[in-house]
Amino acid sequence: MSRIRVLRPVPLAALAGVGACLAVVVVPSAFGTNAPDSPSAPSGKCTIRTADKNSEAPLSCLGVTASLDHLPAVGEQATLTVDVKAQADVKNAGLSLQLPPALRVVDKESGLTTPTTDAFGQRTSRKLALTPGTHSVKLKVKAVAAGPAQIQADISDIDRPDPRRTGHDSVELTVGTSKGSSDKGVSVTKGHAPRVQGPGPGTRQPRKTTPKTPAPARAASSPAPAARAQTCVNGTFRNRFQSAEGGSWQGKANRDEPVSNANITLWGKPTANSGTQKLATGMTGNGDGKFNLCYTPTTATTSVAWVEFRTQAGRMWSVVDNNGSTYATATYALNNISGNTGLGNVYANDGQSRAWHALDTLNKLWWNRGSTTNCWASSQQDGRCTPITVQWYPGSTDGTYWTTNEDKIHLADNDPDSEHTTVHEAGHALMGKLYRGWWPQVSNCSPHYVNRSSSASCGWTEGFADAVSFHTFNDTTYYWGNGSSMNLANDRATNGIDPGDACEARVATALVDLWSQVDGGWMKSNTMMSRNAQSSFREYFVSDRPAYGLDTGSKARSILYKHTIQY
């Protein structure tokens, strides 16, 4: 048995990744809860799917589609039609709509609540009593600003939060300034930070402060030019996003947080006639999003400079669009700078907020990943790490799953709003790295449900991913992208959660209790998994834990018994 060493935080910029060739396996999200259907929709009869064919999320009894009769330009109105489709009776359905800042509701004849307005645009909602069929809601909207825009519609059963009884749709458009100039789709992979008041990324003439470090004194016997002082650009990089954690069917919680460990570059032109150069690189601060990029100029002032932020953390994880490109937010140009230039708070481009949220969510897993190396998993050695890659883009239906062949997480449109969903999928990627690319033969897992029996192999792989999420956030509640949630805390008396190790909720909660109450954390368990791969929780507990020296005595078995698992 090798000695376990405690991992010390290291600069992510120093960590490299290499590719891996793996077998093709699609690992779905822990979406379903398998609540009983109503008499009008017997089990297995719901057929509504909004996700990509690769997704193994369960089919739903509710669906929603949103459409515009035409694409409005600034100053023009259009009719937004929202069709809600039900394949079951839903006594208390909640329809929520969100319009971007570029659009406004201009009528109140649809039965929707009076819109509320915030930095994310307008939100409105309505409760509906649904019977099988299609129900339509129409409202007039007006374009008030040019640029990328996304309309979002969600339907859910308020009384039974369950992805089998929810639906999500969105409309992406780019609003033009003149009649006929608006277009379908949005382009947000590259964009500028929003303009702010006072010193910030939208300020053409930034505030300057005198450098704190004086120029070196000249030697009396040998006069020489003073060394040129460094030019530095500093500030704090932040992201405004909506969070399912703390939200509800009527809308998610608004958050404003710093972005940690994002790769950043100071670009510029030393003189008006010179080409663009990379002046300095770095990362935003862990936990505070602060940055300070410095370089030694060859001229008294730098003609033009700007800071670019990318959705990549060192080379250890990144968020990319459907073309594989990272998202970039750039400040506006800073003219004729020298000394220290303070930008204050710089915010991520609005259309990219979910990409930045996903990036920052993975940071929470990274610093508590349970590895004995500077890679994601103890199975990999320093300098030979493989990264975690997340693919997301506005309006995406390509989710929610992870595949072994490309080692990539696919998130659908509103998935990043749920940090639990992002980390759950990262849990699959982490298991794949622990197992060095091997993956167990998993059966009866399509679809699967967090609180229902599937198979021992599905209960293990999905239960581990759930446990990674619960361990990261120190809870037992699973959140979905639409704001619904389910508390999976359980014991032998819990109703609504099937017993045994074929139920992922039971496996997940047993794992987190073993890690916290027996193992002193999950590092030893993860190290064991990096040396011996398992096909089931039984194999993990009965065969490999004792072989590695992890406790399977009375306390450990009592934890399993509490969660209805007995070996």
N, C-alpha and C positions, 0 to 999 in steps of 0.2 A: 504494500500500500504506500503510495507516494504521500509526501507531506503536503498538507493543505496550507497555502499561504494566503494571507489576506490581501485582497486587491487594493492598491492605492489609486486614487484618481489620477489619470494621466491626460495630457492634452490630446484631444481627439484628432488634432491635425497631424499627429505623429502616427496614427493608426491607419494601416493600409488594408485593402481588401482584394481578394482574388476570386474569380468565378468558380462555380462548381457545376458539374454535370450530374443530374439526378434523374431518377425515374419520374414519369409523369403521374402525378397524383393531385387531384383537386380536393382541397380541404375546406369545407364550408364554414360559414359563421354559425355561432350558437344562436340561431334566430328564433326557433319555434318554442312555444310553451304548450301546444297541443291541448288547449282548453276545449271542452266538449262543444260541438256544433249545436245549433238550434235544431228543432225538429224539421224545419224547412230546408236544412242543409245537412244531411247525414254525413258522418265522418268520411272523408275522402272525396266529397263532391265539390269542394271549393277548387276553382281552377284558375284564379286570377294571378298572373305573374307579371311583375314590372321589371324584374332583374334579368340580367344576361343568362343565357342558357347554361353557362358553366356554374352559375350559382346554385347551391343546393338548399337555399332558404325555402321554407315551406310555401306552398301556394296559399293564397289568401281568399277569404270570403268577401273582402272589400277592395275596391280599386278606385282610383281617381285619375282623371285626365284633364289637363288644362290647355286651352287654345285661344288664340286671338283671331278675330275675323280679318284683321290686316295688321301690318307692322306700322305703328304710328311714329311720326317724326315729332320733334319738339313742337309743342303747341297743339298737336292733333289728339283726338280721342279715338279709342277703339273699344270693341266689346270683348270682354273676357268671359269665356264660357267654361265652367267647371262641371264636368259630368262625374257623378258619384255612382258607381255600380255596386250593387249588393247581391250576394248569392245566399244571404241568410237574413233573418229578421234581426234588426239591431234597434233596440228601444231607445238607446241614448248614444247616438253617433256624434262625434265632434268633427266639424269641418273647419280647418284653419287655413287662412291664406296670408301670404306675405308678399308684398310688393317692394321692389328695390327703391332707393331714393329717386331714381329717374322717372318713376311712375307714381300717380296718385289716383285714389278712388274719387270719382266725381258724382256718384249717385248713391242713394240710400234705399233703393227699392227692392233689394235682394234679400232682405231679412237678416243681413249680417250686422254684427255689432258696429258701433261707431269706431272707425279705425283709430288706432293709437300709433303715434309716430315717434321714432327714435333714430339713432345713427344708422340702423339697418334698413330703414324705410318705414312702411306702414304694415300693421298687422290687424287682421279682422277675423272673426270667427262666427260660427253658427252651430247650434245643436239641431240634429235631425232625427226623426224616427223613421227608420228605413225598413222597407219590405223588399223582397227580391225584385230586381229591376234596376232601372237607371233614373236618377234624379238629377236635374240640371239647375245650376245657379248661374245667373248672368249678372254682370255689372259693368259699368262704364269706367274706363281708366283713361288717364291723360298723361302724355309724355311731357315732362317738365325739364329734363336735362338730357344732354347727349352722352353717349358712352355705353359700355356693356351693362346689361340688365338681366336679372333672373327673377321670374315669377315662380313661386312655390306653392303647392297645394298639398295638404295632408288630410286624410280621413282616418278616424280610429274609433274603436268601440271604447267609450269612456269607462264603462263599468268592467271591462275585461281587457286590460292592456296585454296585447298578444299580437305578434307580427302576423299571425294568421287572420287578424281582424284589423288590419291597417293598410293604407295605401299612400304612395307618394308619387308626385309628378312635378315637373317643372318645365318652364318655357324660357329658353335663352335667346336673347336678341341684342343687337347693337343699335341703339337709338341714334338716328341721324338728325342733322340740324335743319334739313329742308325736305319738302314733300317727296316721297319716293326714295329717300336716301337711307332709310333704316334697312337692316339686313338680319337674316337669321344667324343664330349662333353668337358666341362671344370669344374673344381672344384675350386671355388674362395671364398667359404664361410669362409675359414680360409686361411691366407696367411701372408707373411712377408712384411713389408714396403720395398720399393725399396732401394737398396744401393745408398748412396750419397757420394760425395767427402767431405773430411774434417770431423769434428765432426758431428756425426749423427747416425741414426739407423744402418748403415752398418759398423760402426767403432768398431772393437773389443776392442781396448784400448781407451776408451773415455777420453776426456779432463776433468781434475779435477781442481776445484777451491777451495781455502781455505774458509771454512765456515766463514760467516760474524759475527756470534755470538760466542764470545769466551766462553771457558769453565768456569763455576763458580769458583770463588776463594775459596780456602780452609780456613776454620776457624782456626786461630792460635792456639786456645786452644784445638781444637778437630780435628786433621788431619783426612781426609777421602778421598777416591778415588774420582776423578772428575767424574761428570756425563758424560756418553759417548755421544758425539755429534751425532745429527741426520744425517742419510744418506738420501740425496734427489736426485731425478732424475727429470729434468725439460726440457721443450722445447715448441714447438708449433706444433700442429697437423693440417695438411693442406690436401687439396684434389685438384687434377687436374681433371677437367671434361669438357665436351662439353655442351654448352648452346644453346638452340633454341632461347632464347631471345638474339637477336643480330646476329643470323645466317641467312642462306639462303639455297636454294636447293643444292648449291654446297658444303655446309659444315657449321657446326655450330661454334660458337665462342668458342675459348679456354679460360678457366678460371682457376685461381689458387687462391683458397680462404681458409681461416681457417675454421675448422669445430667446431661449437659451441655446448656446452652442451652434448658432447658424454661421455658415461660412460667409465672409464679407471681403470685399475688395475695394480699395480706393483707386479709382481711375482718374486720369486727368491729362491735361496738356500743359507742360511746363511753360511754354510760350504760345502766343496766339497762332504762330505758324507751324508749331510742331504737331506730330501725330499723337494719337491717343496712346497712353502708356499705363501699365499697371504699376502704381506707385507704392502700394503696400497691401498686405493681406492679413487676415486674422479671423477671429471668431467673436461672436457676442458672448458676454459673460454668463456663466452658469448661474441661474437663479435670478439674475437682475437684468439681463439683456444689454448691459453696457458695452460700449466699444470705444476704442481710442486708436486710430490708425495714424502712424507717424512715418515720415520719410525726410531725408535730408535733401533739400532742393538745390539746384544749381543756379537759380535766379532769386532775386529779392522777393518776388511774389510768383505764385503759380497762377497762370492765366485762367484755367478752368479746371474744376475737380468735382467729382461726385462719388457717392458711396453706393455700392450695389450689394444687396443681400440675396442669398440663394438658399433654397430649401434643401440644404445638405449640411450634415454635421460631420466635419472632417471627411473621412471616407467610410464612416460606419453606418450611417443611415441617411436616406433621402426620400423626398416625395417628388414624383415626376408626373407629367401629363401623359396623354394617350400616345404621344410620339416619343416618350422616354426622356423628355427635356425637363430639367429642374425649373421651378418657378423663380423669377427674379423680380425684386422690387428695388428700384433705384431712386435716390434722391434727385431733386432738380439741381441744375448746375450751380456751383459756387464760384463766383468770379473774383479773381485777383486776391487770393488768400495768402496769408503768411501767419506764422506763430500758431496759436491755438484757435480753432474755430469750433464753437459749441453749437450743435444742432438741436439740443434738447431732445424731446421725444420724437422719434421717427416711426410712423405707423406703416405696417404692411399694406400693400395695395388691397383695396376692398374686395375685389373679385377673387383674390387669392387666400382669403382668410381661412378657409377650411384646409388648404394645403399647409399653411403655417401652423394651424392648430394640430394637425396630424404630426408634423415634425416635432413640435414641442412636447406632444404627448409621449412620443417614443423616448424623449430625453428622460422622462420620469421612470421609464423602465430601465434605461441604460445604467443609471447610477445605483441601481439595486437589482442587477441582473443575476447575481449569484454565480459569477465565474471566477475561476482562479487565475485566468489570464486576462490580458487586455483586449480580448475579443468578446463577442457576445456569449460564447460558450466555452467551457473548459476543454472541449474536444479540439479546439483550434489554438495554435500557438501564435505568440506575438509576431507580427509581420506577415502572417498568413491567414488573416481574418477575412471572412466574407460578410458583406453588409446586409442590412435589411432595407429593402426597397418597397415603397408604397406607391401604387399608381392611383391617382384620383384626378378628376376634372369635373367642372360644373355640368350638372345634368347627367352624369354617368349612370348607366344601368349595368355596367360591368362590375359587379360585386354581388355578394361579399364573400371572398374566399382567398385562399393562398394556394399556390401550386408549387410542387417540388421541382418541376423541370426548369422553371425560370426563377425559382426562389423569389417570388414577387407577391406582395399583398395587393389585391384589387379591392378598392373601396368604392361603393356606390355614392351617389350625389350627397346625401346628408349623413353618411356614415361617420365622417370625422367629427360631427357634433357630439358623438358618444365616444368618450375616451375609453370606456370599457370595451367597445367594439374594436377600436384601433389596437388596443393592447391584447385583446383576445386573439386577433389575427396574428399579431407579433408573437404570441405564445406558440402558435403553430410553427412559425418560422424558427423560433428558438428551439423547439423540440427537434425540428429538422436538422439544425446545426449540432445539437447535442448528440443526435444519432448519426452524424457524419453522412447524411444523405440517404440513409436507409429509412424506410417507412413501413410500419406494420400493415398487414392485410386487414383492412377495416370493412366490416359488413354491417348491413342494416343501418346505414347512417345517412340515407338520402330519402326523405328529410330526417332530421333528428330534432329533438326537443329538449330544452334544458332541464325540464322537470319530469320527463317520462323515460321509461326504459327503451333502450335501443339494442345494443349488443355490448359485450365486454370490451371489444376493441374500440367501438365508437365512444362508449362511456369513458374510456381511458384517454384517448386523444383529445376529445372535446372537453373532458373534465380537467385535463392538465391545462388547456388553454384558458378555461374559465378561472382556474386557480391562479394562473399568472396574473390575470386581471384583478382578482380579489386581493392577491398578495401585494400588487402594486398600489392599490388604492385603499388597502386596509378596510375592506368592507365585504359584504356578501350580496350586494344588490347589483343586478345586471340592468344596464340602460341600453335602449335602442336609439337610433338616430332621430326618431320622431318625438322623443321626450318621454315615451312610456318606459316603465321599469318594472322589475319583479324582484322582491327580496327572496333569496334562496337560502337564507339561514334555516337550518332544520335540525331536528332530533327525531327520536323514534315515534314521537306523538304527532309529528307534522303531517297534516293532510295536504293533498294536492301535489306531493312529490313522491314518485314511485320509489320503493326500497331497492337496495342492492347496488352492485358495482356496474350494472348496465345503465344506470341513470347518472348522467354527467354531473348533475347538481350534487349528488351524494359523494361522488369521487372528488369533486372540486373542494367541497367544504372539509372532507376528511384530509385532503392533502394540506390545505392551509393550516389546519389544526395540528397535524403532525409537524409541519415546519416550525410553527410558532411555539408549540407546547412541548415538543420532544427533541427536535433537532437543533434548536437554537438558531433558526433561520433556514434558508433553503439552499445554501451553497453546497453542503455535503451531499444533499439529495441530487442536485444538478450534476455534481462531479461524478456521482455514482452512475447517473443516466448517461453521462458522456463515455463511460467505459462499458456499460452493459445496457443494450437497448431492450425495451419491454413492449410486449404486445397487449398487455392488460394490466389493470391495477393489482390483480392477484399476483401476477409475476413480479411486479414492482415490490409488493409488500412481503409475500411469502418466500420468494426465491432470492431476490437481489439485495433487499435491505439487510438481512442477517449476514449474507456473504460479504457485504461491504462494511459491516460493523455498526449499522444503524439499528436502533432499538425496535424490536417487534414484541416487546414484553407486555405486561398487563396494562400499563398506561397507554401504549400505542393501540393495543387491541380494544381498549375501552373507548378510545376515540372512534375507531371504526364501528364499534357496536352502536355508539350514539348515533352514527349516521347510517344505521341499518345495514352495515356490511360485516359479515362474519366469515372467517376462514378457519 
